[in-house]
Amino acid sequence: MKMTNQAIVAGEVISDFQFSHEIFGEGFYRLKIKVKRLSDAFDEIPLLISDRLVDVNQSYIGKKLEAKGQFRSYNKHENERNHLILSLFVRELEWIDSYENHKPNYIMLDGYICKEPIYRMTPLGREICDILLAVNRAYGKSDYIPCICWGRNARFAGNLEVGSHIQVLGRIQSRKYQKKTGENDVICRVAYEISVNKLEIKEE
């Protein structure tokens, strides 16, 4: 089967394990790492890890790791609304001493545009385009992954139609935003998306 979803990240653990769910006696836990960008900024990336890969009762805060797997989505139903939860489903995990010879943040996705692309300009005049990619995985399932394109990639993506088959290369990024929940209530949330470096049309 061709690979449609491959991700590698290397970063520092910034949380303890939080139980997510269990399937056939195998427990899955969420763990957050921070991954350095080329600038001085960091991305916070959520990992989903099986208790068969690591001792989830230990605290690993401050330790460095490299994780390989797939960036996946699932719909969580809360307060009568669907909430898209994104995380890196870890297939391989390695504890590391330094980031040398490790890819800090790389992802390849091969999928189909499943929503009209949204092309716009930022207040500073940068071109930007949001696309939602449906990426097939085994057993007839799909992951729905938001991607963001810049500059000439944004212009190109803005002209693509729903159903277009594309491949993107980029990195996983986190973005903090504020959401109004009431008259005076604001909560801070984190959104995850793929910042696209390369994009190409795939011929069927």
Backbone bond lengths (Angstrom), bond angles and torsions (degrees), N, CA, C in turn:
res aa  C-N    CA-C-N  psi(-1)  N-CA   C-N-CA  omega(-1)  CA-C   N-CA-C  phi
1 M - - - 1.459 - - 1.529 109.72 -
2 K 1.342 116.08 135.66 1.469 117.70 -177.53 1.524 110.53 -72.39
3 M 1.321 114.93 150.36 1.453 120.41 -179.30 1.527 109.34 -80.25
4 T 1.325 116.51 125.47 1.467 120.43 -179.50 1.530 111.97 -114.39
5 N 1.339 116.32 -8.89 1.457 119.29 -172.43 1.525 108.47 -154.69
6 Q 1.328 116.23 102.30 1.469 120.94 179.71 1.521 109.43 -131.73
7 A 1.325 116.25 129.68 1.466 119.86 179.19 1.524 110.10 -137.30
8 I 1.326 114.86 144.49 1.476 122.08 174.94 1.526 107.34 -134.91
9 V 1.327 116.98 129.37 1.468 120.53 174.70 1.525 109.03 -134.72
10 A 1.329 115.52 149.35 1.467 121.02 174.21 1.524 106.97 -132.58
11 G 1.337 116.04 127.32 1.461 118.39 -177.45 1.512 112.22 -165.82
12 E 1.330 114.09 -171.67 1.473 121.40 -176.09 1.521 110.07 -106.53
13 V 1.333 115.50 134.21 1.466 120.72 -179.44 1.528 110.22 -68.48
14 I 1.364 116.35 130.12 1.477 119.41 -178.41 1.537 111.99 -123.95
15 S 1.346 117.22 7.72 1.473 118.76 177.40 1.528 109.26 -145.54
16 D 1.324 115.73 166.73 1.459 119.86 170.38 1.530 108.58 -89.86
17 F 1.336 115.71 170.49 1.461 120.10 -179.30 1.529 110.71 -69.61
18 Q 1.342 115.13 137.65 1.465 121.25 174.61 1.512 107.63 -121.46
19 F 1.333 117.25 128.71 1.469 120.42 -178.40 1.529 110.38 -62.81
20 S 1.344 116.44 134.54 1.466 121.06 177.70 1.525 110.25 -108.32
21 H 1.345 117.32 -62.77 1.471 120.53 -178.83 1.524 109.64 -164.39
22 E 1.325 114.71 172.68 1.465 119.87 -179.21 1.529 109.65 -131.22
23 I 1.334 117.19 138.29 1.464 121.73 176.02 1.533 108.49 -132.68
24 F 1.331 116.60 123.00 1.475 122.51 179.44 1.543 111.90 49.08
25 G 1.324 115.69 44.52 1.462 120.06 176.47 1.523 115.23 79.48
26 E 1.344 117.04 -0.06 1.475 120.80 178.43 1.527 108.14 -100.92
27 G 1.340 115.87 120.91 1.463 120.09 -178.53 1.524 111.69 -88.74
28 F 1.339 115.92 140.90 1.463 121.15 177.34 1.525 109.54 -118.30
29 Y 1.328 114.34 135.65 1.464 121.10 -173.34 1.522 110.42 -128.36
30 R 1.343 115.29 147.20 1.459 120.68 177.11 1.526 109.51 -95.48
31 L 1.325 115.32 142.01 1.465 122.13 -179.90 1.525 106.67 -144.17
32 K 1.342 117.26 137.53 1.466 118.97 179.96 1.519 110.83 -105.81
33 I 1.342 115.42 138.92 1.466 119.96 173.32 1.527 108.68 -124.91
34 K 1.343 115.48 155.72 1.460 118.08 172.75 1.518 108.83 -108.80
35 V 1.326 114.51 133.58 1.463 122.44 -174.76 1.513 108.59 -120.35
36 K 1.331 115.97 127.30 1.470 120.97 -176.03 1.524 110.87 -73.54
37 R 1.319 115.40 137.61 1.469 120.88 172.04 1.524 108.48 -88.01
38 L 1.330 116.77 176.83 1.471 119.99 176.57 1.522 109.89 -65.25
39 S 1.345 115.95 -33.33 1.468 119.29 173.93 1.530 106.79 -78.46
40 D 1.331 117.50 -167.05 1.467 119.69 178.96 1.526 112.42 -84.20
41 A 1.335 116.13 -0.06 1.471 119.60 -177.80 1.530 111.13 -77.97
42 F 1.330 114.96 166.20 1.460 121.48 177.94 1.527 109.63 -127.44
43 D 1.323 116.05 152.92 1.458 121.45 167.87 1.518 107.78 -109.04
44 E 1.340 116.18 139.14 1.463 121.14 174.07 1.520 107.54 -97.96
45 I 1.323 117.46 118.05 1.462 120.42 -174.04 1.532 109.92 -116.55
46 P 1.348 117.26 126.15 1.461 120.41 178.65 1.525 111.25 -83.55
47 L 1.333 115.70 130.57 1.464 121.43 176.91 1.524 108.82 -106.98
48 L 1.325 116.09 147.80 1.465 121.73 172.61 1.533 106.49 -116.49
49 I 1.346 116.03 115.34 1.469 120.93 -168.55 1.529 110.18 -125.37
50 S 1.341 116.25 136.94 1.463 121.91 176.86 1.529 110.01 -76.74
51 D 1.347 115.10 146.15 1.471 118.37 176.68 1.530 111.60 -72.68
52 R 1.344 116.65 -0.59 1.468 119.80 174.15 1.522 111.82 -87.55
53 L 1.336 116.51 -11.04 1.473 120.64 179.66 1.526 112.38 -93.81
54 V 1.337 116.85 -26.61 1.463 119.94 -170.81 1.530 109.22 -157.32
55 D 1.334 116.69 155.14 1.466 121.71 176.56 1.533 108.25 -76.80
56 V 1.337 116.16 105.03 1.469 120.30 -173.49 1.533 112.70 -78.45
57 N 1.340 117.29 -4.38 1.472 119.80 178.09 1.530 112.07 -86.22
58 Q 1.334 116.06 -10.16 1.476 120.67 179.41 1.523 110.36 -87.29
59 S 1.330 115.96 158.62 1.471 120.50 171.30 1.530 107.74 -102.56
60 Y 1.315 115.58 130.87 1.467 120.33 -178.74 1.527 111.72 -117.43
61 I 1.329 117.14 16.41 1.470 120.48 -176.84 1.529 109.64 -56.48
62 G 1.350 115.71 131.02 1.465 121.13 -179.33 1.515 113.66 93.84
63 K 1.336 117.88 -16.56 1.471 120.04 178.80 1.529 110.08 -81.76
64 K 1.346 115.48 155.32 1.464 121.09 -179.64 1.531 109.52 -103.51
65 L 1.338 115.15 144.03 1.464 118.92 178.34 1.529 110.79 -144.38
66 E 1.325 114.20 159.41 1.459 120.52 168.13 1.522 107.08 -117.64
67 A 1.335 116.21 132.13 1.460 121.49 -179.62 1.523 109.71 -123.73
68 K 1.342 115.24 136.28 1.464 120.83 175.88 1.519 108.17 -121.13
69 G 1.332 116.13 140.62 1.459 118.84 179.24 1.504 111.71 173.70
70 Q 1.346 115.64 -144.76 1.465 122.03 -178.56 1.520 109.76 -127.01
71 F 1.343 115.49 142.00 1.464 120.10 175.97 1.523 107.03 -86.07
72 R 1.333 116.13 117.23 1.464 120.08 -171.80 1.527 112.09 -122.65
73 S 1.340 114.03 161.68 1.465 120.27 178.33 1.524 109.20 -127.80
74 Y 1.326 115.04 151.09 1.461 117.90 164.81 1.523 108.25 -147.06
75 N 1.333 115.20 152.29 1.457 121.05 -178.04 1.511 110.37 -89.56
76 K 1.323 115.94 120.19 1.463 120.47 177.30 1.527 106.65 -103.40
77 H 1.329 114.95 127.53 1.467 119.31 -178.17 1.524 108.62 -94.46
78 E 1.349 116.31 114.18 1.466 118.48 176.55 1.530 109.21 -144.72
79 N 1.329 115.13 142.73 1.470 122.06 -178.56 1.533 112.06 50.50
80 E 1.333 114.69 44.61 1.467 122.42 177.97 1.529 113.93 60.49
81 R 1.338 116.22 21.53 1.472 119.77 176.96 1.520 109.65 -134.46
82 N 1.324 115.18 151.17 1.464 119.32 175.89 1.520 109.39 -90.01
83 H 1.304 114.78 135.83 1.457 121.46 -176.65 1.531 107.03 -122.98
84 L 1.332 117.43 121.76 1.467 120.67 -177.90 1.529 109.66 -79.95
85 I 1.324 116.64 115.77 1.470 121.69 179.65 1.530 107.96 -101.71
86 L 1.330 116.36 125.90 1.466 121.33 -178.33 1.522 109.89 -116.16
87 S 1.333 116.16 140.29 1.470 119.60 174.99 1.527 109.23 -161.12
88 L 1.325 114.52 160.74 1.465 120.20 177.25 1.531 108.14 -87.97
89 F 1.330 115.75 111.62 1.464 121.70 177.93 1.533 107.28 -77.78
90 V 1.341 116.45 113.57 1.465 121.70 -169.64 1.531 111.08 -86.17
91 R 1.345 115.06 125.03 1.472 119.85 174.99 1.525 110.95 -100.78
92 E 1.344 116.36 -33.74 1.473 121.45 179.32 1.521 108.69 -133.67
93 L 1.324 115.03 140.40 1.467 120.67 -177.98 1.518 109.35 -135.04
94 E 1.332 116.29 133.48 1.471 120.15 178.98 1.530 108.72 -137.35
95 W 1.332 116.17 131.06 1.470 120.18 175.38 1.524 107.60 -83.05
96 I 1.323 117.39 134.64 1.472 121.09 -174.27 1.535 110.05 -128.25
97 D 1.340 115.35 158.63 1.471 120.36 178.71 1.521 111.68 -94.11
98 S 1.347 116.11 -31.42 1.467 119.39 179.26 1.529 108.13 -146.90
99 Y 1.347 115.46 169.11 1.472 119.96 -176.89 1.527 112.57 -89.78
100 E 1.343 116.49 -0.22 1.464 119.11 178.54 1.526 109.93 -60.77
101 N 1.336 115.26 140.54 1.471 122.54 179.74 1.531 113.40 63.62
102 H 1.343 117.20 17.31 1.463 120.57 176.60 1.531 108.51 -123.02
103 K 1.331 116.14 140.57 1.468 120.25 176.23 1.524 107.37 -78.58
104 P 1.347 118.11 117.55 1.461 117.81 -175.44 1.525 113.03 -70.03
105 N 1.353 117.24 -31.58 1.456 118.12 -174.72 1.528 109.23 -166.09
106 Y 1.333 116.11 102.08 1.471 120.97 -177.34 1.524 108.97 -140.90
107 I 1.338 115.92 137.76 1.463 119.16 175.36 1.523 110.40 -144.82
108 M 1.342 115.37 143.06 1.466 122.44 172.85 1.526 107.11 -125.16
109 L 1.335 115.30 128.54 1.460 120.85 177.29 1.525 109.77 -126.81
110 D 1.320 116.12 140.00 1.457 121.68 177.59 1.530 105.44 -127.95
111 G 1.351 116.06 112.74 1.459 117.67 -174.86 1.517 112.89 -161.77
112 Y 1.325 114.51 -161.70 1.466 121.42 -173.34 1.525 110.06 -125.44
113 I 1.340 115.74 135.76 1.464 119.73 176.78 1.524 108.03 -67.60
114 C 1.346 116.66 124.13 1.468 118.96 -173.44 1.528 112.49 -116.10
115 K 1.332 117.10 9.02 1.459 121.55 179.45 1.521 106.62 -151.55
116 E 1.328 116.69 149.11 1.467 120.56 179.85 1.539 109.79 -55.18
117 P 1.365 118.79 125.10 1.469 119.58 177.49 1.532 111.39 -61.56
118 I 1.331 116.73 144.82 1.472 121.19 -179.99 1.532 108.39 -111.94
119 Y 1.335 115.06 106.90 1.475 121.25 -179.50 1.524 108.34 -99.37
120 R 1.341 116.33 135.97 1.468 119.57 179.08 1.518 109.92 -156.76
121 M 1.326 115.80 174.47 1.473 121.93 175.50 1.530 108.04 -112.63
122 T 1.331 116.33 141.35 1.466 119.19 174.39 1.531 108.09 -77.30
123 P 1.354 117.72 164.79 1.473 119.80 177.49 1.536 112.42 -56.79
124 L 1.347 116.74 -24.58 1.471 119.96 179.99 1.529 111.89 -90.44
125 G 1.356 115.99 5.08 1.462 118.94 174.97 1.520 115.32 87.98
126 R 1.339 117.51 13.43 1.474 119.34 176.64 1.522 109.75 -86.02
127 E 1.330 115.78 139.38 1.460 119.58 177.34 1.526 108.95 -81.34
128 I 1.345 114.89 139.21 1.457 119.50 -175.94 1.536 108.01 -146.09
129 C 1.315 117.33 144.72 1.466 120.29 178.49 1.521 109.62 -142.44
130 D 1.342 115.77 129.30 1.466 121.89 176.91 1.515 109.24 -96.12
131 I 1.326 116.87 131.10 1.456 120.07 172.77 1.535 109.30 -129.94
132 L 1.335 115.34 148.61 1.463 120.44 175.74 1.521 106.86 -111.65
133 L 1.332 114.53 121.07 1.466 121.16 -173.82 1.529 109.90 -106.01
134 A 1.336 116.70 128.62 1.471 121.67 172.56 1.521 107.19 -95.49
135 V 1.330 116.21 118.10 1.466 121.68 -176.87 1.530 108.02 -113.74
136 N 1.332 115.85 120.65 1.473 119.74 -177.31 1.526 111.05 -73.89
137 R 1.334 115.36 142.80 1.461 119.84 170.07 1.516 109.05 -131.44
138 A 1.314 117.05 -178.58 1.475 121.24 -174.74 1.530 112.07 -59.86
139 Y 1.314 116.16 161.18 1.466 125.39 175.62 1.526 113.20 61.03
140 G 1.347 115.50 30.93 1.465 120.21 174.19 1.513 115.44 72.22
141 K 1.339 116.52 13.92 1.466 119.44 179.29 1.528 110.41 -91.79
142 S 1.342 115.95 161.59 1.471 121.31 175.86 1.514 109.45 -137.24
143 D 1.328 115.25 150.56 1.461 121.36 172.02 1.525 107.91 -108.83
144 Y 1.330 116.10 141.31 1.472 121.63 -179.54 1.514 107.87 -111.35
145 I 1.342 114.81 111.17 1.465 119.13 -169.00 1.536 110.97 -122.31
146 P 1.351 116.18 120.29 1.455 119.59 178.33 1.537 110.53 -72.81
147 C 1.333 115.80 134.62 1.463 121.74 178.98 1.523 108.97 -126.52
148 I 1.315 115.95 150.24 1.460 120.36 -179.63 1.531 108.79 -128.31
149 C 1.330 115.81 128.27 1.472 122.05 -178.19 1.522 109.10 -113.37
150 W 1.326 115.53 151.67 1.468 121.40 -178.09 1.527 110.13 -125.17
151 G 1.345 115.56 158.74 1.474 121.34 170.87 1.516 113.48 55.70
152 R 1.350 115.91 -132.55 1.471 119.23 -176.33 1.519 111.84 -65.58
153 N 1.358 117.38 -30.59 1.472 119.53 174.97 1.533 110.69 -63.40
154 A 1.337 116.12 -36.55 1.474 120.81 179.49 1.528 110.01 -65.28
155 R 1.331 115.58 -43.92 1.476 120.04 -179.48 1.526 109.75 -62.38
156 F 1.343 115.52 -42.84 1.465 121.84 -179.53 1.538 110.04 -64.38
157 A 1.340 116.03 -48.26 1.471 121.32 -177.22 1.526 111.30 -64.55
158 G 1.337 116.33 -33.83 1.464 120.76 -178.72 1.513 113.16 -62.23
159 N 1.341 117.49 -22.16 1.465 121.82 -179.67 1.528 113.13 -95.84
160 L 1.344 116.95 -0.81 1.462 119.54 -178.67 1.531 110.95 -78.99
161 E 1.320 115.32 151.29 1.463 120.19 -178.61 1.521 110.87 -99.93
162 V 1.331 115.01 158.27 1.465 120.27 173.24 1.529 108.00 -59.20
163 G 1.320 116.35 134.31 1.462 120.87 -177.69 1.520 113.65 98.72
164 S 1.362 117.35 -11.28 1.471 120.19 178.08 1.526 110.14 -61.61
165 H 1.341 115.80 135.76 1.470 121.71 179.27 1.528 108.02 -94.32
166 I 1.330 117.35 117.07 1.465 120.44 -176.80 1.526 111.22 -132.67
167 Q 1.321 114.69 160.99 1.464 121.53 171.48 1.523 107.42 -121.51
168 V 1.325 117.00 133.85 1.462 120.16 177.78 1.529 109.90 -123.41
169 L 1.331 115.20 146.68 1.464 122.97 171.08 1.521 106.58 -120.29
170 G 1.326 116.55 140.24 1.457 118.23 179.64 1.509 111.17 -179.06
171 R 1.353 115.08 -148.24 1.464 120.07 179.58 1.524 109.06 -139.21
172 I 1.325 115.20 157.05 1.466 121.21 177.68 1.524 107.56 -83.54
173 Q 1.325 116.51 128.73 1.463 117.05 177.81 1.522 111.17 -128.28
174 S 1.339 114.68 153.30 1.463 120.70 177.22 1.520 108.08 -112.17
175 R 1.329 114.75 147.60 1.465 119.61 -177.82 1.523 107.68 -141.52
176 K 1.347 115.71 124.83 1.466 119.59 178.95 1.527 109.00 -85.62
177 Y 1.331 115.31 139.89 1.467 118.79 175.53 1.524 108.78 -145.86
178 Q 1.339 115.59 164.42 1.459 120.45 -179.41 1.517 109.85 -109.05
179 K 1.329 115.18 136.94 1.465 120.56 -178.33 1.521 108.78 -123.16
180 K 1.340 116.05 130.56 1.468 120.62 177.72 1.521 108.68 -78.70
181 T 1.334 116.84 128.39 1.465 119.81 179.44 1.519 110.82 -110.68
182 G 1.306 116.76 -12.80 1.468 120.06 179.26 1.514 108.81 -160.55
183 E 1.308 115.50 -166.43 1.465 121.30 -178.42 1.528 110.99 -54.65
184 N 1.359 115.90 -51.34 1.471 119.88 -177.62 1.528 112.78 -121.45
185 D 1.323 116.86 7.15 1.461 119.77 -176.38 1.528 111.30 -95.32
186 V 1.330 114.68 129.83 1.470 120.37 176.75 1.521 107.50 -129.20
187 I 1.352 116.10 131.78 1.465 118.08 175.66 1.527 109.19 -116.22
188 C 1.329 114.99 148.37 1.468 119.89 177.72 1.525 108.08 -90.36
189 R 1.312 115.93 130.81 1.465 121.52 178.52 1.519 108.62 -125.31
190 V 1.332 115.65 164.67 1.468 120.39 175.43 1.524 107.88 -121.48
191 A 1.332 115.71 129.47 1.469 120.81 175.88 1.524 107.97 -105.08
192 Y 1.329 115.91 147.71 1.465 121.24 177.90 1.522 108.40 -119.78
193 E 1.322 115.69 138.64 1.467 120.28 179.98 1.522 108.42 -154.55
194 I 1.327 114.91 168.51 1.460 120.05 176.86 1.519 108.60 -98.86
195 S 1.321 116.63 122.16 1.467 121.36 173.51 1.526 106.62 -86.20
196 V 1.343 116.35 114.12 1.460 122.09 -169.99 1.533 111.53 -85.97
197 N 1.334 115.80 127.28 1.475 121.03 173.33 1.520 111.35 -96.06
198 K 1.352 115.89 -40.71 1.462 120.92 -179.01 1.518 108.80 -133.00
199 L 1.330 114.72 145.63 1.458 119.83 -179.14 1.523 108.09 -144.68
200 E 1.325 117.65 132.75 1.460 119.08 176.26 1.512 111.17 -143.11
201 I 1.335 114.25 148.67 1.463 121.29 176.73 1.519 108.22 -76.64
202 K 1.342 116.86 137.14 1.467 121.18 175.78 1.523 108.69 -104.59
203 E 1.315 115.14 129.65 1.466 119.20 177.84 1.520 109.78 -78.41
204 E 1.317 116.14 137.27 1.479 119.64 179.91 1.527 109.20 -71.76
